[in-house]
């Protein structure tokens, strides 16, 4: 009886470990990447925010310093005014439609700003390649 319980416990543990590990093998999906970007915008230390962008294809990556982020995406003054990104349609990686809400200094009208993310896939992970804001046909980040 103890052997059967031990075998059941061992098999259940191994199966659970494999399932949980498989999640990391699947990579970062589009929703996770954009959520990571929003988390980066809310952090006081923005040194890792550029990791959300395609390192080979995002041309402006070298200019996207901490000072650049502060000017273009002002830091949240408190926890009541953080950035959030609501995905509207992410069925096409080249046209991920969303809205970005942020602190009052981000949007002159304090309304959410329309955004379109262009995503690229490298191995199992999705990255942001370009970002369009406010309905512009010119990428804000390219």
Order of alpha helices (4+ residues) and beta strands (2+ residues): alpha-alpha-alpha-beta-beta-beta-beta
